[in-house]
Amino acid sequence: MMEMGNGHSMEKDHSMEEMHSKELVEVIAKALVDNPDEVVVNEKVDGRNIVVELHVAPSDMGKVIGKQGRIAKAIRSVVKAASFREKKNVDVEIV
């Protein structure tokens, strides 16, 4: 197992290359928040466009957005880079 922040881990068989956008957002979010059990990720697919909706506990919202939105931008950048190979347009919405 590979350690993520906050004592959470990611199974080896879920390598970053093989991971789909939904699972990637879920792993990142659960590593950032205090209430990982309240992380819910939904995915809406429309052709080559994918919208990944991230829901977290209200008290964890600041942790996934970050100061001036830096964490949210970083999550979006990682997901966009991971989806580049699949030629998919992925948008991450934090709701």
C-alpha positions in Angstrom: 0.0 0.0 0.0 1.1 3.5 -0.7 0.6 6.1 2.1 -1.4 9.2 1.3 -1.7 12.1 3.8 -3.7 11.8 7.0 -2.9 8.1 7.4 -5.0 7.1 4.4 -3.6 4.6 1.9 -4.1 3.7 -1.7 -4.0 0.1 -2.9 -1.2 -0.7 -5.2 -3.5 -2.1 -7.9 -5.0 1.4 -8.2 -2.0 3.0 -9.8 -2.5 6.6 -10.8 -2.2 5.7 -14.5 -5.1 3.2 -14.4 -7.3 5.2 -12.1 -10.4 6.8 -13.6 -11.2 10.4 -12.9 -13.9 9.6 -10.3 -11.6 7.3 -8.3 -8.7 9.8 -8.5 -10.8 12.7 -7.1 -12.1 10.4 -4.3 -8.6 9.3 -3.3 -7.2 12.8 -3.3 -10.2 14.3 -1.4 -10.2 11.5 1.3 -6.5 12.2 1.9 -7.3 15.9 2.5 -10.4 15.9 4.7 -11.0 15.2 8.3 -14.2 13.2 7.5 -13.3 10.8 4.7 -16.5 8.8 5.2 -18.5 11.8 4.1 -16.7 12.2 0.7 -19.1 11.4 -2.2 -18.0 11.6 -5.8 -20.4 11.4 -8.7 -19.6 11.3 -12.4 -21.7 12.4 -15.3 -20.5 11.4 -18.8 -21.6 13.1 -22.0 -19.6 11.8 -24.9 -16.0 12.9 -24.4 -17.0 15.3 -21.6 -17.0 14.1 -18.0 -18.2 16.2 -15.0 -16.9 14.9 -11.7 -18.9 16.3 -8.7 -17.1 16.2 -5.3 -19.3 16.4 -2.2 -17.6 16.8 1.2 -18.7 17.7 4.8 -19.3 21.4 5.2 -16.5 21.6 7.7 -14.1 20.1 5.1 -15.0 22.4 2.3 -12.1 24.8 3.0 -9.7 21.9 3.0 -10.5 20.9 -0.6 -10.8 24.4 -1.9 -7.7 25.9 -0.1 -6.6 29.5 0.2 -7.6 31.4 -3.0 -8.7 28.1 -4.5 -5.2 26.7 -4.8 -6.1 23.1 -3.7 -9.1 23.0 -6.0 -7.0 24.2 -8.9 -4.4 21.5 -8.1 -7.0 18.8 -8.0 -8.4 19.9 -11.3 -4.9 20.0 -12.8 -4.0 16.5 -11.7 -7.3 15.1 -13.0 -7.0 16.9 -16.3 -3.4 15.6 -16.7 -4.5 12.0 -15.9 -7.4 12.2 -18.3 -5.3 13.6 -21.2 -4.3 10.2 -22.4 -7.9 9.1 -22.7 -8.6 12.2 -24.8 -11.5 13.1 -22.4 -12.4 16.6 -21.1 -12.9 16.3 -17.4 -14.3 19.1 -15.2 -14.2 18.8 -11.4 -17.0 20.6 -9.5 -16.9 21.0 -5.8 -20.5 21.2 -4.5 
